[in-house]
């Protein structure tokens, strides 16, 4: 077992490797997001796992800069053309995967922006630790109709 809580037989270098996503990664990225939705008791599921997978394969991966981390895939980050992080999900949380993916994105862009649900307090604390600052709010503009916080990070 590795120091970051990886399962038996998974080496740290395999867990932390980042590469461009392909449509074949959609089942794993959808499973990670779907599990997160199931674990978030404050969030109502709007799409089935199969619908998320189809969306990732047909829209997210082809139309965004998407990178996955790990072998097998343990997380993903998606960036759009306007430097928005449109998705950042990983499993297990607390293993440094989110930080590694954000660092990868920060190295590729002069600034990043993202929306985080206000109710997702763990994510909000994480983004603030990673140098993001609150620059805006929205009450019910998201598909989920939940209050959101707009965060921004800029390279020094």
C-alpha positions as CSV (number, residue, x, y, z in Angstrom):
1,X,0.0,0.0,0.0
2,X,1.4,3.4,-0.9
3,X,1.7,6.3,1.6
4,X,-1.3,8.1,0.1
5,X,-3.8,5.3,0.8
6,X,-3.7,3.7,-2.6
7,X,-5.0,0.2,-2.9
8,X,-2.6,-2.8,-2.9
9,X,-0.7,-3.1,-6.1
10,X,-1.1,0.5,-7.2
11,X,2.2,2.4,-7.2
12,X,2.3,6.1,-6.3
13,X,3.6,7.0,-9.8
14,X,0.7,5.2,-11.4
15,X,-1.8,7.0,-9.2
16,X,-0.3,10.4,-9.9
17,X,0.3,10.1,-13.7
18,X,-1.8,12.7,-15.7
19,X,-2.7,12.3,-19.3
20,X,-5.2,13.7,-21.8
21,X,-8.6,12.0,-21.6
22,X,-10.1,10.0,-24.5
23,X,-13.7,9.0,-25.0
24,X,-12.8,5.6,-23.7
25,X,-12.3,7.2,-20.3
26,X,-15.9,8.3,-20.1
27,X,-17.1,5.2,-18.1
28,X,-14.5,5.9,-15.4
29,X,-15.0,9.7,-15.3
30,X,-18.8,9.2,-15.1
31,X,-18.5,6.6,-12.3
32,X,-16.3,9.0,-10.3
33,X,-18.8,11.9,-10.7
34,X,-21.8,9.7,-10.1
35,X,-20.3,8.4,-6.8
36,X,-19.6,12.0,-5.7
37,X,-23.3,12.9,-6.4
38,X,-24.4,9.8,-4.4
39,X,-22.1,10.9,-1.5
40,X,-23.4,14.5,-1.5
41,X,-26.6,14.4,0.5
42,X,-27.3,18.1,-0.2
43,X,-27.3,17.5,-4.0
44,X,-30.2,16.1,-6.0
45,X,-29.3,13.7,-8.8
46,X,-30.5,15.2,-12.1
47,X,-28.9,12.7,-14.5
48,X,-28.3,8.9,-14.3
49,X,-24.8,7.5,-14.4
50,X,-25.4,6.4,-18.0
51,X,-26.5,9.9,-19.0
52,X,-23.4,11.3,-17.4
53,X,-21.2,8.8,-19.2
54,X,-22.9,9.7,-22.6
55,X,-22.4,13.4,-21.9
56,X,-18.7,12.9,-21.0
57,X,-18.1,10.8,-24.1
58,X,-20.1,12.9,-26.6
59,X,-19.6,16.5,-25.2
60,X,-17.2,16.9,-22.3
61,X,-14.1,15.1,-23.6
62,X,-14.4,16.2,-27.2
63,X,-15.2,19.9,-26.4
64,X,-13.0,20.6,-23.4
65,X,-9.4,20.1,-22.4
66,X,-9.8,17.1,-20.1
67,X,-7.1,15.3,-18.3
68,X,-7.3,12.2,-16.2
69,X,-5.1,11.1,-13.3
70,X,-4.1,7.6,-12.3
71,X,-4.0,4.1,-13.7
72,X,-6.7,3.1,-13.4
73,X,-8.4,6.6,-13.7
74,X,-8.9,8.1,-10.2
75,X,-10.0,11.6,-11.2
76,X,-10.3,14.1,-13.9
77,X,-10.2,17.9,-14.6
78,X,-11.9,19.7,-17.5
79,X,-11.0,23.2,-18.7
80,X,-12.9,25.2,-21.3
81,X,-11.6,27.8,-23.7
82,X,-12.3,30.6,-21.2
83,X,-10.0,29.2,-18.5
84,X,-12.9,27.8,-16.5
85,X,-12.4,24.6,-14.6
86,X,-15.8,23.0,-15.5
87,X,-15.2,19.7,-13.6
88,X,-12.8,18.5,-11.0
89,X,-13.5,15.1,-9.4
90,X,-11.3,12.5,-7.8
91,X,-11.5,9.4,-5.7
92,X,-10.1,9.0,-3.1
93,X,-10.4,12.5,-1.8
94,X,-7.5,13.6,0.4
95,X,-4.9,11.7,-1.5
96,X,-3.4,14.8,-3.3
97,X,-5.1,14.0,-6.6
98,X,-7.1,17.2,-6.8
99,X,-4.0,19.3,-6.0
100,X,-2.0,17.5,-8.6
101,X,-4.7,18.1,-11.2
102,X,-5.0,21.8,-10.3
103,X,-1.3,22.2,-10.4
104,X,-1.3,20.6,-13.9
105,X,-4.0,23.1,-15.0
106,X,-2.2,26.1,-13.4
107,X,0.9,25.2,-15.3
108,X,-1.1,25.4,-18.6
109,X,-3.1,28.5,-18.0
110,X,-2.3,32.1,-16.8
111,X,-5.5,32.1,-14.7
112,X,-8.3,29.7,-13.7
113,X,-11.9,30.3,-12.7
114,X,-14.4,27.9,-11.4
115,X,-17.8,27.7,-9.7
116,X,-18.3,25.7,-6.5
117,X,-21.5,25.0,-4.8
118,X,-21.7,26.9,-1.5
119,X,-22.9,23.7,0.2
120,X,-19.7,21.9,-0.9
121,X,-17.8,23.3,2.0
122,X,-14.9,20.9,1.7
123,X,-14.3,21.9,-2.0
124,X,-14.5,25.6,-1.0
125,X,-11.9,25.2,1.7
126,X,-9.7,23.2,-0.8
127,X,-9.9,25.9,-3.5
128,X,-9.1,28.6,-1.0
129,X,-6.1,26.6,0.3
130,X,-4.9,26.3,-3.3
131,X,-4.9,30.0,-3.8
132,X,-8.3,30.7,-5.3
133,X,-10.2,33.8,-4.1
134,X,-13.9,34.4,-4.1
135,X,-14.9,36.9,-6.8
136,X,-18.6,36.4,-7.2
137,X,-21.8,34.6,-6.2
138,X,-24.9,33.3,-7.9
139,X,-28.0,32.1,-6.1
140,X,-29.8,29.7,-8.5
141,X,-28.3,30.0,-11.9
142,X,-26.9,26.5,-12.0
143,X,-28.8,23.5,-13.4
144,X,-29.1,22.3,-9.7
145,X,-30.6,25.7,-8.6
146,X,-28.1,25.9,-5.7
147,X,-26.1,28.9,-4.5
148,X,-22.7,29.0,-6.2
149,X,-19.4,30.8,-5.4
150,X,-17.2,32.0,-8.3
151,X,-13.5,31.5,-7.6
152,X,-10.4,32.8,-9.5
153,X,-6.7,32.0,-9.4
154,X,-4.0,34.0,-11.2
155,X,-0.4,33.1,-11.8
156,X,2.0,35.3,-9.9
